[in-house]
């Protein structure tokens, strides 16, 4: 069965975490809930009592309590986030994390989100945050599959009549996601290391896509499917270069345990095919891209910087 990790500052939000833990366990689909207290001012009397607390987090960050107490608040949050990152990664690698959930305001979300983002895509990660109302939530999501839920109310350390159902919804959500993830890992449908499909009958091609280039990508996908490849497309806006690096690194990791062929097909780069065919591995029938491009208007636009790609 699944293990869910609840992480956050128990010194200020202990009541909410106790409620979430009890709700998750009451469902009967999660075997264990691990409590990780990231509270800088937590003591041995802080409730709920954590499975992993301040000392373990600081040690994981290669520091000590004395140094932590001398740091400015921002640096202290960064140190705790570093320790949490290492602990979550270690728990996941050892099969002791099938989903993670946190609750936080500005400081709490800043501490939790970077750590959650380091878990592989596919691992359930849910953050209830007051910062959703701030507008730009990219720092809290990054380029991951983070589930971000607006708390509506602030966290005062006690469940109230308004946030009770919100926290309950989140607890049920993370429990169900973690249970399904654990089941898929057990059945070898996923790699426990990178959380990408294990049972593949096709090599993988990674493509990027914009609204204006979707016909091209769709046609390429159809042709590649005929050639025996599976295509995963990403929307190439925002942190596109980071996404390219992150996903291709994950493809390289997965290739050790399965048959994956990582490629990047971007409108900006397609026009270089005539000059540099190394972009596409020879195992793919490169002619399909020329066929596709000849069927389309020979002019595309890259919406990020209005670069006109002509003479394709």
Secondary structure, 3 states (H helix, E strand, C coil): CEEEEEEECHHHHHHHHHHHHHHHHHCCCEEEEEEEECCCCCCCCCCCCCCECHHHHHHHCCCCHHHHHHCCHHHHHHHHHHHHHHHHHHHHHCCCCCEEEEEECHHHHHHHHHHHHCCCCCCEEEEEEHHHHHCCCHHHHCCCCCEEEECCCCCCCCCCCCHHHHHHHHHHHHHHHHHHHHHHHHCCCECCCCCCECCCCCEEEEEEECHHHHHHHHHHHHHHHHCCEEEEEEECCCCHHHHHHHHHHHHHHHCCCCCCCCCCECHHHHCCCCCCHHHCCCCCCCHHHHHHHHHCCCEEEECCCCEEEECC
